[in-house]
């Protein structure tokens, strides 16, 4: 079913990480999937990561980096759906924007990611 497709997709993402120094992912809701992605990233040298927590299931945002992450912040959106729209889930997961400062050999780089 669709759950198997999602698992295959996460495996495919893990297989393609080695060519990148910095990766941002959205909709990484399930802790076991997140751990698999982090483990795959570490195998190819992306040994630094940050997941951003938010109410219920988290923000779904994940940053993977080859270089140290010296600062990480999450800012929840003030307008975020409504609790009556359970099928959409926006209000319940607490979407927002993240900032991660990556300490590269060329100097710090600010990386922003969000899931709208």
DSSP file (Angstrom, degrees, kcal/mol; ACC not computed):
  #  RESIDUE AA STRUCTURE BP1 BP2  ACC     N-H-->O    O-->H-N    N-H-->O    O-->H-N    TCO  KAPPA ALPHA  PHI   PSI    X-CA   Y-CA   Z-CA
    1    1 A X     >        0   0    0      0, 0.0     4,-1.4     0, 0.0     3,-0.4   0.000 360.0 360.0 360.0-163.7    0.0    0.0    0.0
    2    2 A X  H  >  +     0   0    0      1,-0.2     4,-2.0     2,-0.2     5,-0.1   0.803 360.0  62.3 -66.6 -29.6    0.9    3.6    0.3
    3    3 A X  H  > S+     0   0    0      1,-0.2     4,-2.2     2,-0.2    -1,-0.2   0.895 103.0  50.3 -64.0 -38.3    2.8    3.0    3.5
    4    4 A X  H  > S+     0   0    0     -3,-0.4     4,-2.5     2,-0.2    -1,-0.2   0.888 107.7  53.3 -65.4 -39.4    5.2    0.8    1.6
    5    5 A X  H  X S+     0   0    0     -4,-1.4     4,-2.3     2,-0.2    -1,-0.2   0.900 108.4  50.4 -61.3 -40.4    5.7    3.5   -1.0
    6    6 A X  H  X S+     0   0    0     -4,-2.0     4,-2.3     2,-0.2    -2,-0.2   0.931 110.2  49.1 -64.2 -45.2    6.6    5.9    1.7
    7    7 A X  H  X S+     0   0    0     -4,-2.2     4,-2.1     1,-0.2    -2,-0.2   0.908 111.7  49.5 -61.0 -42.2    9.2    3.5    3.2
    8    8 A X  H  X S+     0   0    0     -4,-2.5     4,-2.3     1,-0.2    -1,-0.2   0.893 109.0  53.2 -62.0 -39.6   10.7    3.0   -0.3
    9    9 A X  H  X S+     0   0    0     -4,-2.3     4,-2.3     2,-0.2    -2,-0.2   0.913 107.9  49.3 -63.3 -43.6   10.8    6.7   -0.8
   10   10 A X  H  X S+     0   0    0     -4,-2.3     4,-2.3     1,-0.2    -1,-0.2   0.900 110.9  50.7 -63.3 -39.4   12.8    7.2    2.5
   11   11 A X  H  X S+     0   0    0     -4,-2.1     4,-1.6     1,-0.2    -2,-0.2   0.896 109.9  50.5 -62.5 -40.2   15.2    4.5    1.4
   12   12 A X  H  X S+     0   0    0     -4,-2.3     4,-0.6     2,-0.2    -2,-0.2   0.870 108.6  51.4 -65.2 -38.3   15.7    6.2   -1.9
   13   13 A X  H >< S+     0   0    0     -4,-2.3     3,-1.4     1,-0.2     4,-0.3   0.942 108.2  52.2 -62.9 -46.9   16.4    9.5   -0.3
   14   14 A X  H >< S+     0   0    0     -4,-2.3     3,-0.9     1,-0.3     4,-0.3   0.851 105.0  56.4 -58.2 -35.8   19.0    7.9    2.0
   15   15 A X  H 3< S+     0   0    0     -4,-1.6    -1,-0.3     1,-0.2     3,-0.2   0.675 109.3  46.5 -69.6 -17.1   20.7    6.4   -1.1
   16   16 A X  T X< S+     0   0    0     -3,-1.4     3,-0.6    -4,-0.6    -1,-0.2   0.302  84.5  91.8-109.7   8.2   21.1    9.8   -2.7
   17   17 A X  G X   +     0   0    0     -3,-0.9     3,-2.0    -4,-0.3    -1,-0.1   0.736  61.9  82.4 -78.4 -23.1   22.5   11.9    0.2
   18   18 A X  G 3  S+     0   0    0      1,-0.3    -1,-0.2    -4,-0.3    -2,-0.1   0.696  84.8  58.3 -64.1 -20.5   26.2   11.5   -0.3
   19   19 A X  G <  S+     0   0    0     -3,-0.6     2,-0.3     2,-0.0    -1,-0.3   0.480  96.7  79.0 -85.9  -0.4   26.6   14.2   -2.9
   20   20 A X    <   -     0   0    0     -3,-2.0     3,-0.1     1,-0.1    -3,-0.0  -0.804  54.4-164.8-112.9 149.2   25.2   17.0   -0.7
   21   21 A X  S    S+     0   0    0     -2,-0.3    45,-3.0     1,-0.3    46,-0.5   0.677  86.8  24.3 -94.0 -25.5   26.7   19.0    2.2
   22   22 A X  E     +A   65   0A   0     43,-0.2     2,-0.4    44,-0.1    -1,-0.3  -0.993  65.0 179.4-146.0 131.7   23.3   20.2    3.4
   23   23 A X  E     -A   64   0A   0     41,-2.8    41,-3.0    -2,-0.4     2,-0.4  -0.999   8.1-165.3-134.8 133.5   19.8   18.7    3.1
   24   24 A X  E     -A   63   0A   0     -2,-0.4     2,-0.4    39,-0.2    39,-0.2  -0.977  12.2-170.4-117.5 135.4   16.5   20.0    4.4
   25   25 A X  E     -A   62   0A   0     37,-2.9    37,-2.2    -2,-0.4     2,-0.3  -0.929   6.4-158.8-125.4 147.7   13.5   17.7    4.5
   26   26 A X        +     0   0    0     -2,-0.4    35,-0.2    35,-0.2    34,-0.1  -0.832  69.8  32.4-120.0 161.0    9.8   18.3    5.2
   27   27 A X        +     0   0    0     32,-0.3     2,-1.2    -2,-0.3     3,-0.2   0.814  64.9 146.1  62.7  34.7    7.0   15.9    6.3
   28   28 A X        +     0   0    0     32,-2.4    32,-0.3    -3,-0.2    -1,-0.2  -0.682  16.0 146.2 -95.9  77.4    9.4   13.7    8.3
   29   29 A X        +     0   0    0     -2,-1.2     2,-0.4    30,-0.1    -1,-0.2   0.839  40.5  78.7 -85.6 -36.6    6.6   13.0   10.9
   30   30 A X     >  -     0   0    0     -3,-0.2     4,-2.4     1,-0.1     3,-0.4  -0.639  69.0-144.7 -88.7 124.2    7.3    9.4   12.0
   31   31 A X  H  > S+     0   0    0     -2,-0.4     4,-2.5     1,-0.2     5,-0.2   0.854  99.4  52.7 -56.2 -38.4   10.2    8.9   14.5
   32   32 A X  H  > S+     0   0    0      2,-0.2     4,-1.9     1,-0.2    -1,-0.2   0.896 110.6  47.8 -65.9 -37.9   11.3    5.6   13.0
   33   33 A X  H  > S+     0   0    0     -3,-0.4     4,-2.4     2,-0.2    -2,-0.2   0.911 111.0  51.6 -65.8 -41.8   11.6    7.1    9.5
   34   34 A X  H  X S+     0   0    0     -4,-2.4     4,-2.5     1,-0.2    -2,-0.2   0.922 109.1  50.0 -61.1 -44.6   13.5   10.1   10.9
   35   35 A X  H  X S+     0   0    0     -4,-2.5     4,-2.4     1,-0.2    -1,-0.2   0.887 110.1  51.1 -62.4 -38.5   16.0    7.8   12.7
   36   36 A X  H  X S+     0   0    0     -4,-1.9     4,-2.5     2,-0.2    -1,-0.2   0.915 111.2  47.3 -64.6 -43.2   16.5    5.9    9.4
   37   37 A X  H  X S+     0   0    0     -4,-2.4     4,-2.4     2,-0.2    -2,-0.2   0.912 112.6  49.1 -64.4 -42.6   17.1    9.1    7.5
   38   38 A X  H  X S+     0   0    0     -4,-2.5     4,-2.4     2,-0.2    -2,-0.2   0.914 112.1  48.6 -64.1 -42.7   19.6   10.3   10.1
   39   39 A X  H  X S+     0   0    0     -4,-2.4     4,-1.7     2,-0.2    -2,-0.2   0.917 111.8  48.8 -63.6 -43.4   21.4    7.0   10.1
   40   40 A X  H  X S+     0   0    0     -4,-2.5     4,-0.8     1,-0.2    -2,-0.2   0.895 111.4  50.9 -62.6 -39.9   21.6    6.9    6.3
   41   41 A X  H ><>S+     0   0    0     -4,-2.4     5,-2.6     1,-0.2     3,-0.9   0.914 107.4  52.3 -64.4 -43.2   22.9   10.5    6.4
   42   42 A X  H ><5S+     0   0    0     -4,-2.4     3,-1.6     1,-0.2    -1,-0.2   0.868 101.8  60.9 -62.0 -36.2   25.6    9.7    8.9
   43   43 A X  H 3<5S+     0   0    0     -4,-1.7    -1,-0.2     1,-0.3    -2,-0.2   0.787 109.3  42.4 -61.6 -27.5   26.9    6.8    6.8
   44   44 A X  T <<5S-     0   0    0     -3,-0.9    -1,-0.3    -4,-0.8    -2,-0.2   0.175 129.5 -89.5-108.5  17.3   27.7    9.2    4.0
   45   45 A X  T < 5S+     0   0    0     -3,-1.6     2,-1.6     1,-0.1    -3,-0.2   0.419  90.9 121.6  97.3  -2.4   29.2   12.0    6.1
   46   46 A X      < +     0   0    0     -5,-2.6    20,-0.3     1,-0.2    -1,-0.1  -0.612  31.1 157.0 -89.3  76.7   26.2   14.1    7.0
   47   47 A X        +     0   0    0     -2,-1.6     2,-0.4    19,-0.2    -1,-0.2   0.474  44.7  74.3 -89.6  -1.3   26.8   13.5   10.7
   48   48 A X  E     +B   65   0A   0     17,-2.3    17,-3.1    -3,-0.1     2,-0.3  -0.905  57.5 163.1-112.2 140.5   25.0   16.6   12.1
   49   49 A X  E     -B   64   0A   0     -2,-0.4     2,-0.3    15,-0.2    15,-0.2  -0.978  21.1-163.6-149.7 161.4   21.3   16.9   12.2
   50   50 A X  E     -B   63   0A   0     13,-2.1    13,-2.5    -2,-0.3     2,-0.4  -0.930   2.6-168.2-150.4 126.8   18.5   18.8   13.8
   51   51 A X  E     -B   62   0A   0     -2,-0.3     2,-0.6    11,-0.2    11,-0.2  -0.909  20.6-136.4-109.9 142.6   14.8   18.0   14.1
   52   52 A X        -     0   0    0      9,-1.6     7,-2.0    -2,-0.4     9,-0.4  -0.886  14.8-144.9-109.7 117.0   12.4   20.7   15.2
   53   53 A X        +     0   0    0     -2,-0.6     2,-0.3     5,-0.2     3,-0.0  -0.448  26.4 159.7 -79.4 150.4    9.7   19.8   17.7
   54   54 A X     >  -     0   0    0     -2,-0.1     4,-0.8     1,-0.1    40,-0.1  -0.918  50.8 -47.7-156.8 170.1    6.3   21.2   17.7
   55   55 A X  T >4 S-     0   0    0     -2,-0.3     3,-1.1     2,-0.2     2,-1.1  -0.001 107.6 -14.1 -51.0 151.1    2.9   20.1   19.3
   56   56 A X  T 34 S+     0   0    0      1,-0.3    37,-0.1    -3,-0.0    -1,-0.1  -0.411 141.4   8.7  61.0 -89.2    1.7   16.5   18.8
   57   57 A X  T 34 S-     0   0    0     -2,-1.1    -1,-0.3     1,-0.3     3,-0.2   0.340 108.0-108.0-107.5   7.2    3.8   15.0   16.0
   58   58 A X    <<  -     0   0    0     -3,-1.1    -1,-0.3    -4,-0.8    -5,-0.2  -0.259  40.6 -68.4  93.3 176.1    6.5   17.7   15.5
   59   59 A X        -     0   0    0     -7,-2.0   -32,-0.3     2,-0.2    37,-0.2   0.688  55.9-129.1 -79.3 -19.3    7.1   20.2   12.8
   60   60 A X        +     0   0    0     -8,-0.4   -32,-2.4   -32,-0.3     2,-0.4   0.486  66.5 130.3  81.1   2.9    8.1   17.5   10.3
   61   61 A X        +     0   0    0     -9,-0.4    -9,-1.6   -35,-0.2     2,-0.4  -0.764  31.7 176.9 -98.9 135.4   11.2   19.5    9.5
   62   62 A X  E     -AB  25  51A   0    -37,-2.2   -37,-2.9    -2,-0.4     2,-0.5  -0.999  13.5-161.3-139.5 132.8   14.7   17.9    9.5
   63   63 A X  E     -AB  24  50A   0    -13,-2.5   -13,-2.1    -2,-0.4     2,-0.4  -0.966   7.2-171.3-114.7 129.9   18.1   19.4    8.7
   64   64 A X  E     +AB  23  49A   0    -41,-3.0   -41,-2.8    -2,-0.5     2,-0.4  -0.977  12.3 179.6-119.8 133.6   21.0   17.1    7.8
   65   65 A X  E     -AB  22  48A   0    -17,-3.1   -17,-2.3    -2,-0.4   -43,-0.2  -0.988  39.2-150.4-142.1 144.9   24.5   18.6    7.4
   66   66 A X  S    S+     0   0    0    -45,-3.0     2,-0.3    -2,-0.4   -19,-0.2   0.709  92.9  54.6 -76.1 -22.8   28.1   17.6    6.7
   67   67 A X  S    S-     0   0    0    -46,-0.5    37,-0.1     1,-0.1   -19,-0.1  -0.751 103.6 -79.8-114.1 158.4   29.2   20.5    8.9
   68   68 A X        -     0   0    0     35,-0.5    35,-3.0    -2,-0.3     2,-0.7  -0.185  33.5-135.6 -58.4 145.1   28.4   21.4   12.5
   69   69 A X  E     +C  102   0B   0     33,-0.2    33,-0.2     1,-0.1     3,-0.1  -0.910  23.9 179.1-101.0 109.5   25.1   23.2   13.3
   70   70 A X  E     +     0   0B   0     31,-2.1     2,-0.3    -2,-0.7    -1,-0.1   0.713  66.3  19.4 -88.4 -20.9   25.9   25.9   15.7
   71   71 A X  E     +C  101   0B   0     30,-1.0    30,-2.6     2,-0.0     2,-0.3  -0.995  60.1 179.9-149.5 142.1   22.5   27.4   16.1
   72   72 A X  E     +C  100   0B   0     -2,-0.3     2,-0.3    28,-0.2    28,-0.2  -0.972   6.6 174.1-146.7 130.2   19.0   26.1   15.4
   73   73 A X  E     -C   99   0B   0     26,-2.7    26,-2.2    -2,-0.3     2,-0.4  -0.963  14.8-157.8-134.9 151.2   15.6   27.9   16.0
   74   74 A X  E     -C   98   0B   0     -2,-0.3     2,-0.5    24,-0.2    24,-0.2  -0.999   4.3-168.6-129.4 131.6   12.0   27.1   15.2
   75   75 A X  E     -C   97   0B   0     22,-2.7    22,-2.2    -2,-0.4     2,-0.2  -0.959  17.8-141.0-122.1 111.9    9.3   29.8   14.9
   76   76 A X  E     -C   96   0B   0     -2,-0.5    20,-0.3    20,-0.2     2,-0.1  -0.486  26.1-109.9 -72.0 137.4    5.7   28.4   14.8
   77   77 A X        -     0   0    0     18,-2.4    -1,-0.1    -2,-0.2     3,-0.0  -0.430  15.6-143.8 -65.0 138.6    3.4   30.2   12.4
   78   78 A X  S    S+     0   0    0      1,-0.2     2,-0.6    -2,-0.1    -1,-0.1   0.826  95.1  51.8 -74.4 -31.0    0.8   32.3   14.2
   79   79 A X        +     0   0    0      1,-0.1    -1,-0.2     3,-0.0     3,-0.1  -0.936  68.1 151.1-105.3 117.7   -1.8   31.5   11.5
   80   80 A X        -     0   0    0      1,-0.6    14,-0.2    -2,-0.6    15,-0.1  -0.222  58.6 -84.5-146.3  47.1   -1.8   27.7   11.1
   81   81 A X        -     0   0    0      9,-0.1    -1,-0.6    10,-0.1     2,-0.3  -0.362  59.4 -78.1  78.1-164.6   -5.1   26.4   10.0
   82   82 A X    >   -     0   0    0      3,-0.1     3,-1.5    -3,-0.1     9,-0.4  -0.984  25.4-119.4-139.0 152.4   -7.9   25.7   12.5
   83   83 A X  T 3  S+     0   0    0     -2,-0.3     3,-0.1     1,-0.3     6,-0.1   0.710 108.3  64.9 -65.1 -20.1   -8.6   22.8   14.9
   84   84 A X  T 3  S+     0   0    0      1,-0.2     2,-1.6     2,-0.1     3,-0.3   0.738  85.3  75.0 -73.8 -21.4  -11.8   21.9   13.3
   85   85 A X    X>  +     0   0    0     -3,-1.5     4,-1.6     1,-0.2     3,-1.5  -0.455  56.7 157.7 -89.0  63.5  -10.1   20.9   10.0
   86   86 A X  T 34  +     0   0    0     -2,-1.6    -1,-0.2     1,-0.3    -2,-0.1   0.853  66.8  61.4 -58.5 -37.5   -8.7   17.6   11.5
   87   87 A X  T 34 S+     0   0    0     -3,-0.3    -1,-0.3     1,-0.2    -2,-0.1   0.721 106.1  46.9 -65.6 -20.6   -8.3   16.1    8.0
   88   88 A X  T <4 S-     0   0    0     -3,-1.5    -1,-0.2    -6,-0.2    -2,-0.2   0.846  85.3-162.7 -88.3 -37.8   -5.8   18.8    7.1
   89   89 A X     X  +     0   0    0     -4,-1.6     4,-1.9    -7,-0.2     5,-0.2   0.349  47.9 124.2  78.2  -7.1   -3.8   18.6   10.3
   90   90 A X  H  >>S+     0   0    0     -5,-0.3     4,-1.1     1,-0.2     5,-0.9   0.899  76.1  44.3 -55.8 -45.4   -2.0   22.0    9.9
   91   91 A X  H  45S+     0   0    0     -9,-0.4    -1,-0.2    -6,-0.2    -8,-0.1   0.870 113.4  51.8 -67.7 -36.4   -3.2   23.3   13.2
   92   92 A X  H  45S+     0   0    0      1,-0.2   -35,-0.3   -10,-0.2    -1,-0.2   0.792 109.7  46.3 -75.5 -29.2   -2.3   20.1   15.1
   93   93 A X  H  <5S-     0   0    0     -4,-1.9    -1,-0.2   -37,-0.1    -2,-0.2   0.678 100.3-130.6 -90.0 -16.9    1.2   19.7   13.8
   94   94 A X  T  <5 -     0   0    0     -4,-1.1    -3,-0.1    -5,-0.2    -4,-0.1   0.992  25.1-154.9  70.0  61.9    2.3   23.3   14.4
   95   95 A X      < +     0   0    0     -5,-0.9   -18,-2.4   -15,-0.1     2,-0.3  -0.237  29.7 135.5 -65.9 158.4    4.0   24.3   11.1
   96   96 A X  E     -C   76   0B   0    -20,-0.3    19,-0.9   -37,-0.2     2,-0.4  -0.908  48.9 -76.7-173.0-161.1    6.6   27.0   11.1
   97   97 A X  E     -CD  75 114B   0    -22,-2.2   -22,-2.7    -2,-0.3     2,-0.3  -0.946  34.6-151.8-124.8 145.3   10.0   28.1    9.8
   98   98 A X  E     -CD  74 113B   0     15,-2.8    15,-1.3    -2,-0.4     2,-0.4  -0.853   5.2-159.3-117.1 153.9   13.4   27.0   11.0
   99   99 A X  E     +CD  73 112B   0    -26,-2.2   -26,-2.7    -2,-0.3     2,-0.4  -0.999  11.9 178.6-127.0 127.5   16.8   28.6   11.0
  100  100 A X  E     -CD  72 111B   0     11,-2.6    11,-2.7    -2,-0.4     2,-0.6  -0.996  18.4-148.0-127.9 126.8   19.9   26.5   11.2
  101  101 A X  E     -CD  71 110B   0    -30,-2.6   -31,-2.1    -2,-0.4   -30,-1.0  -0.856  15.7-158.1 -95.5 120.7   23.4   28.1   11.2
  102  102 A X  E     -CD  69 109B   0      7,-3.3     7,-2.5    -2,-0.6     2,-1.3  -0.858  11.5-140.9-103.1 128.1   25.9   25.8    9.5
  103  103 A X  E     + D   0 108B   0    -35,-3.0   -35,-0.5    -2,-0.5     5,-0.2  -0.694  32.3 176.9 -91.6  88.3   29.6   26.2   10.3
  104  104 A X  E >   - D   0 107B   0     -2,-1.3     3,-1.6     3,-1.3   -37,-0.0  -0.405  46.1-105.9 -85.7 165.4   31.2   25.6    6.9
  105  105 A X  T 3  S+     0   0    0      1,-0.3     3,-0.1    -2,-0.1    -1,-0.1   0.782 123.9  52.8 -60.1 -26.1   35.0   25.9    6.1
  106  106 A X  T 3  S-     0   0    0      1,-0.4    -1,-0.3     3,-0.0     2,-0.2   0.485 128.0 -84.5 -87.5  -3.0   34.1   29.1    4.3
  107  107 A X  E <   -D  104   0B   0     -3,-1.6    -3,-1.3     2,-0.0    -1,-0.4  -0.600  68.5 -30.8 122.7 174.7   32.3   30.5    7.3
  108  108 A X  E     -D  103   0B   0     -5,-0.2     2,-0.4    -2,-0.2    -5,-0.2  -0.342  50.6-164.9 -68.9 142.9   28.8   30.3    8.8
  109  109 A X  E     -D  102   0B   0     -7,-2.5    -7,-3.3    -2,-0.1     2,-0.5  -0.996  12.9-140.7-128.5 126.3   25.8   29.8    6.5
  110  110 A X  E     -D  101   0B   0     -2,-0.4     2,-0.5    -9,-0.2    -9,-0.2  -0.751  19.3-167.0 -86.3 129.4   22.2   30.5    7.6
  111  111 A X  E     -D  100   0B   0    -11,-2.7   -11,-2.6    -2,-0.5     2,-0.4  -0.972   2.4-168.6-120.8 125.7   19.8   27.9    6.2
  112  112 A X  E     +D   99   0B   0     -2,-0.5     2,-0.3   -13,-0.2   -13,-0.2  -0.894   9.0 172.3-112.2 143.2   16.0   28.4    6.4
  113  113 A X  E     +D   98   0B   0    -15,-1.3   -15,-2.8    -2,-0.4     2,-0.3  -0.994   0.9 169.6-146.9 152.7   13.4   25.8    5.7
  114  114 A X  E     -D   97   0B   0     -2,-0.3     2,-0.4   -17,-0.2   -17,-0.2  -0.955  27.0-138.6-151.2 167.0    9.6   25.5    6.0
  115  115 A X              0   0    0    -19,-0.9   -19,-0.2    -2,-0.3   -54,-0.0  -0.946 360.0 360.0-132.6 111.4    6.7   23.4    5.1
  116  116 A X              0   0    0     -2,-0.4    -1,-0.1   -21,-0.1   -21,-0.0   0.460 360.0 360.0 -90.2 360.0    3.6   25.4    4.0
